[in-house]
């Protein structure tokens, strides 16, 4: 059985760190905590679980801090987590089985990262990240902000998931780091350009964000998933600026990188739906449901391939008086959102019509 070092970087995490460590401490062989300047009770809480607590002077560089944390590991594999992550009881069991069965030849293991949930606890957004890596490979973190772990070799895709349960974050932290980099005369990498644009969107600087998304796409050096995401982000920006033509062209630009993703299909469906071009809208929402997810490492918003296209198809089929199809799609949407008032009302309305037609 493999041995595992947990490596984490933390700062002022007293509200969440115990929840995190309680979910993982019995599953790993060593816990290394790198503190970047806590002034609350974080260190005192951490010391209940480990005496391997290290200080690292914060230098506005997440990769530097994470690489330092990896240097403290002494076991065969390294697991990384953030303080507001946990393993659910179900995933603790999956992790145990993974630890017992993982072959020593594996270099890196990916896990699902569950980012948000609906009122029923269903995962609504997720991505995959490489969480468990062989120490001797010396894999490095790259990027001052939105850092990523560069891995290679014999990769394994696991069934384990890490659950993200944030209580809040410093909304200005990341954008401040990027602005300092730009002010110092440094040129942002294509990846950093993309993430800086995302930060600008979060701060409602839509016109400036457009500039950086375009710069990112024009570089032709981005990862395909970031390219596609940038197209959708551009569409969002133009939507906020009430420029429907460029919103549409930005969505269509995503087709240059891959077959239409569910998000693109839903955006096009809505474009036609607003114009009461019902058959065209039906085509595109149906396409969203046909997409087969290859489990990429990209961010996935599940609504675009589940309840949303079904709900819109219900409305569209009702418009053209195909009530049985409308009812079918409403029922499909109800599988995901059983308590949604609109879906419940649709059900009552359509059942009344269908009963009259019998």
Residue pairs with C-beta under 8 A, 6 or more apart in sequence:
1 99
1 100
2 76
2 77
2 99
2 102
2 104
3 29
3 30
3 75
3 76
3 77
4 27
4 28
4 29
4 30
4 75
4 76
4 77
4 78
4 79
4 99
4 132
5 28
5 29
5 30
5 31
5 32
5 72
5 73
5 74
5 75
5 77
5 78
5 79
5 135
6 24
6 25
6 28
6 30
6 31
6 32
6 78
6 79
6 80
6 81
7 32
7 34
7 66
7 69
7 70
7 72
7 73
7 78
7 79
7 80
8 20
8 31
8 32
8 33
8 34
8 69
8 80
8 81
8 82
8 83
9 34
9 35
9 36
9 56
9 62
9 65
9 66
9 68
9 69
10 17
10 33
10 34
10 35
10 36
10 38
10 42
10 46
10 83
11 35
11 36
11 37
11 38
11 42
11 58
12 37
12 38
12 39
12 40
12 42
13 38
13 40
13 42
13 83
13 84
14 38
14 40
14 41
14 42
14 45
15 167
16 83
16 84
16 165
16 166
16 167
17 42
17 45
17 46
17 83
18 45
18 48
19 86
19 165
20 81
20 82
20 83
20 84
20 85
20 86
21 31
21 45
21 46
21 48
21 49
23 86
23 87
23 88
23 92
24 79
24 81
24 86
24 87
24 92
24 95
25 31
25 49
25 50
27 87
27 92
27 95
27 96
27 99
28 75
28 79
29 75
30 50
30 52
30 73
30 74
30 75
31 49
31 50
31 52
32 50
32 52
32 54
32 69
32 72
32 73
33 46
33 50
33 52
33 53
33 54
34 54
34 55
34 56
34 65
34 68
34 69
34 72
35 42
35 43
35 46
35 53
35 54
35 55
35 56
36 55
36 56
36 57
36 58
36 65
37 57
37 58
43 53
46 53
47 53
52 72
54 68
54 69
54 72
56 65
56 68
56 69
58 65
60 144
60 177
60 180
61 144
61 177
62 141
62 143
62 144
62 145
62 146
62 147
63 140
63 141
63 142
63 143
63 144
63 147
64 141
64 144
66 80
66 141
66 147
66 149
67 140
67 141
69 80
70 78
70 80
70 135
70 139
70 141
73 135
75 135
76 104
76 134
76 135
76 136
77 102
77 132
77 133
77 134
77 135
78 132
78 133
78 134
78 135
79 131
79 132
80 131
80 149
81 131
81 162
82 164
84 164
84 165
84 166
84 167
85 162
85 163
85 164
85 165
86 162
86 163
86 165
87 95
87 160
87 162
87 163
88 161
88 163
91 160
91 161
91 162
91 163
94 158
94 159
94 160
94 161
95 160
98 109
98 132
98 158
98 159
98 160
102 109
102 132
102 156
105 154
106 134
106 154
106 155
106 156
107 133
107 134
107 137
107 151
107 152
107 153
107 154
107 155
108 130
108 132
108 133
108 134
108 137
108 139
108 151
108 152
108 153
108 154
108 155
108 156
109 130
109 131
109 132
109 133
109 155
109 156
109 157
109 158
109 160
110 128
110 129
110 130
110 131
110 155
110 156
110 157
110 158
110 297
111 128
111 129
111 131
111 132
111 158
111 160
111 161
111 162
112 126
112 127
112 128
112 160
112 161
112 162
113 126
113 127
113 128
113 129
113 161
113 162
113 164
114 123
114 126
114 161
114 162
114 163
114 164
115 123
115 125
115 126
115 127
115 164
115 299
116 123
116 124
116 125
116 164
117 123
117 124
118 124
118 336
118 337
119 339
120 337
120 338
120 339
122 302
122 336
123 302
124 301
124 302
124 303
125 299
125 300
125 301
125 302
126 161
126 299
126 300
126 302
127 297
127 298
127 299
127 300
128 157
128 295
128 296
128 297
129 149
129 162
129 297
130 149
130 151
130 155
131 160
131 162
132 158
133 139
133 149
133 151
134 153
137 151
137 153
139 149
139 150
139 151
139 152
140 149
140 150
141 147
141 148
141 149
141 150
142 148
142 149
142 150
143 189
143 191
143 192
144 177
144 181
144 192
145 174
145 177
145 178
145 192
145 195
146 174
146 191
146 192
146 195
148 191
157 295
171 202
171 203
174 195
174 199
175 196
175 199
175 200
175 202
175 203
178 188
178 192
178 195
178 196
178 199
181 188
181 192
182 188
188 196
190 216
190 219
190 221
190 222
191 222
191 223
191 226
193 212
193 215
193 216
193 219
194 212
194 213
194 216
194 222
194 226
194 229
194 230
196 212
197 209
197 210
197 212
197 213
197 216
197 230
197 233
198 209
198 233
200 206
200 208
200 209
200 212
201 209
201 233
201 236
201 237
204 240
206 237
206 240
206 241
207 237
207 241
209 233
209 237
210 234
210 237
210 238
213 230
213 233
213 234
213 237
214 234
216 222
216 226
216 230
217 227
217 230
217 231
217 253
222 230
224 257
224 258
225 296
225 297
225 298
225 299
227 254
227 257
228 254
228 257
228 258
228 261
228 298
229 298
229 299
231 250
231 251
231 253
231 254
231 257
231 264
232 250
232 251
232 254
232 263
232 264
232 267
234 246
234 250
234 253
235 247
235 248
235 250
235 251
235 267
238 244
238 246
238 247
238 250
239 247
248 271
251 264
251 267
251 268
251 271
252 264
254 260
254 261
254 264
255 264
259 291
260 268
260 287
260 291
261 291
261 304
262 288
262 289
262 291
262 304
262 305
262 309
263 288
263 301
263 304
265 284
265 285
265 287
265 288
265 291
265 304
265 309
266 284
266 285
266 288
266 304
266 308
266 309
266 312
268 284
269 281
269 282
269 283
269 284
269 285
269 288
269 309
269 312
270 281
270 312
271 281
272 278
272 280
272 281
272 284
273 281
273 312
273 315
273 316
276 319
278 316
278 319
278 320
279 320
281 312
281 316
282 313
282 316
282 317
285 309
285 312
285 313
285 316
286 309
286 313
288 304
288 305
288 308
288 309
289 305
289 309
289 310
291 305
293 300
293 305
306 336
307 332
307 333
307 335
307 336
307 337
308 333
310 329
310 330
310 332
310 333
310 336
311 329
311 330
311 333
311 342
311 343
311 346
313 325
313 326
313 329
314 326
314 327
314 329
314 330
314 333
314 346
314 350
315 326
316 326
317 323
317 325
317 326
317 329
318 326
318 350
323 350
323 353
323 354
323 357
324 354
326 346
326 350
327 347
327 350
327 351
327 354
330 343
330 346
330 347
330 350
331 347
333 340
333 343
334 340
334 343
334 344
334 347
337 343
